[in-house]
């Protein structure tokens, strides 16, 4: 009887320690830096359409190669791609839109530094309204030019006008429309809409 109890105890202790020492089992540690989340929604507003992009996460994110990417600002690029695809698809169907620049809104919340490598959490939201229009006034593409970092030399008016002229010469069919959007946090970005030469 004593032998069987010792055997039982030995087996129990062996399982206990061998399970604790199994490779691959790691303790889960909590972190204060949340993963970046981007949501882009599209909703109807009568005959018009509103796109809303909302990013929540760090200003810059370090990738696997050790490079820092302005993950928050990439929201602008992802939204322009999404809307341009929408505009082109509807143009082919005979439904024509243009951006309502007057109601374009950008909001930035959080302890934003607008500095390279900043991992501070922020919330970046873009509200981009589209309105029905005639074929001659329609657009099929939007682009943006700016930087998340406070660097006005890279996005001043002179550079923006030169950028607009290049688009008019190479990509656009007809006139283009450009708008500067600034926030109280120091963010500065130029937006442009135009009708692509590929869509006549």
N, C-alpha and C positions, 0 to 999 in steps of 0.2 A: 504493500500500500504506500509506504514511504517513497519507494522507487518511482511509482507512477506520479506522485505529486511533484517530485523533483524533475521528472521528465516534462511534465506539464509546464512547470515554471521555466525550464530551459527553453522550451518551444515558444512560450509567450514572450520571453525577453529577446530571443533571436528575431522574432517577427517585428517586435517593437523597434529595435535598433536598426534592423535591415531596412524597414520601411522609411525610417527617418533619413537614412543615408542614401536612398535611391537617387541616382543622377537625374537631372531634369526637373526636380521638384524645387521650386523657388518661392520664397515669400513674396506676396504681392505688396508693393509699396505704393502709398498714395502720393500723388504729385499735385502741386498747385497749378501747373501749367496745363490748361485744357487743350484738347485737340481742336484744330480749326474746323469750323462748321460753316458751310455756305449753302444757303437756300435761295433759289430763284423761282419765283412764282409768277404766273401770268393770269390775269383776271380781266373779265369784261367790265366795261363801264358804259353802258348803253351801246352805242356803235363803236366806241373807242376801246382800246386795250391798254392796260397798265402792267408794266413789268416792274417787279420789286426784287432787288437782290439784297440779301442781308448776310453779312459775314460776322462771325463771332470767333475770336481767337487771338493769338499773339500777332503783333505787328509784323515781325519777321520770324521765319521758321528755318531751322537748320536742316538741310537735306543729308542724305547718306554720304555724300562726298565732302561734307563739311562746309558747304557753301550756304550763305544766308539768302533766302528769297523773301521778297516783300509779299508775303502770302495775302495780306489784307488788300493791298493794291491790285493784286491779280483779279480781284472781284470785278473791277472795271473791264478788264480784258474778256473775262468769261461772259460778262453780260453783253458786251458788244457783239461777240460771236453768236450768242443765242438770239439776240434781236435781229441781227443781219440775216440770219438763217430764216427767221420768221417773216421778215420783210420780203425776201426773195421768193419764198414759197407762196406767199399770198399774191405777189405780183404776177406770178405765173398763172394764178387762178383768176386774175382780173380784179383782185381786191387791193386797193392802193392805200398806203399809209405814209405818214411823215411824223417826225417827232415834234411834240409840243415843247419846245425849249423853255417856254415861259414857266411851265410847271415842273421842269426837271429839278429834283431836290436831292441833295446829298447831306447826310447827317453822320457825324462821327462822335462816338461817346467813349468814355473811359479815360484812364490816365495815359493819354497818347503823347509820345515824345517826338514822333516823326523823325527818329534818328536811326541810322543804319545799325542793324543787329539788335534793335530793341525787341525784347520779348514781352513787353507790357501788353496786357489784355485790352482789346478794344472791340467796339461794335461799329461796323461800317455799313451804312445802308444807302442804296441808290433807288430812287423812285423815278422811273422813266415812262412817261405817258406817250402813247401813239394815238393819232387821230386819223379818221378816214379823210381822204382827199381825192382829187382828180388824178388821172394818169400823168398829166403833164407836170404836176407838182409833187408827185410821189418820190420817195427815196427807197433805195435798196440796201444801203450800207451806212453804218455808223462806226466811227473810230474815236479814240481818245489819245491825248498826249499830256503827260504829267509825270510826277514822281511822288512817291509817298514821303520821301525825305524833304525837309524844308530846304529847297535849293532853287531859288527863284531864277538863277542864271540859266538853268537848264530848261525852263518853261516860260520864259518871258514872251512878251507880245511879238517881238521881232521874229523869234524862232517859230512861234505859232503861225504867223502870217506866211512865212516861207514854207512851212509844212502844208498849209492850206493850198498854196499855189501849186506845189508839187502834186497834190491829189487832184486838183483841177486839170492839170496838164496830162497826167498819166492814167488816172482811174475814173474820173468823173465825166458824166455826160451832162453838160449844163452847169449852172451855178451851184455852189455849195453854201452851207450855212454853218457858222461856228459860234460857240458860246463858251465863255470862261465861267467856271464855277469855283468859288472859294468858300472856305468855312472859317469859323472863328478859331479853329484849332491850328490854322496855318496851312491847311491843305489847299492845293491849287491845281486845277485840271482844265484842259481845253477839250471840248467835245465838238465833233463835226459830223454832219449828215450830208449825204450826197446820193445821186442816182448813178449807179455803175454803168460804164460803157457797155458792159456785157448784156445789159437789159434795155433794149430799145423799144 
